[in-house]
Amino acid sequence: MIEENILAYMVEKITERVLTPVIYMFEEEIIEFIVFCDGNMDVNILRDTENEIYEMTGIKTELVDIREFDEYDRWKIVQNAELIYSVDDNVAVAFEQAMQHDVEFRAIAKAILFERRKDTGSYYTM
């Protein structure tokens, strides 16, 4: 378990460098911070932030953009990871609802695909 003051430092470093409305955390052999950052963000900023956190705390971390995961994995993250930072409670709720809607939309699209296969014998449209 990470001490509160160290976790607060980590969150401060991440939010200084990464514009993210939420940060989720998985604490396993390495601390994984899941962020939602600008798609144009240079991955080197994430790596530099990880390195700075390690230099200051001695704790290995990994910063990952939630968009690197598919809809189902994003929903699992929202359900199972610890929400350690949110700009605002309403933003966290809206973010989680958006992740849920993505999963629902994907399930509908999959059902339509199977119906097309059943009706036409092909997954593809012509």
Secondary structure, 3 states (H helix, E strand, C coil): CCCHHHHHHHHHHHHHHCCCCEEEEEECCCEEEEECCCCCCCHHHHHHHHHHHHHHHCCCEEEEEHHHCCHHHHHHHHHHCEEEEECCHHHHHHHHHHHHHHHHHHHHHHHHHHHHHHHHCCCCCC
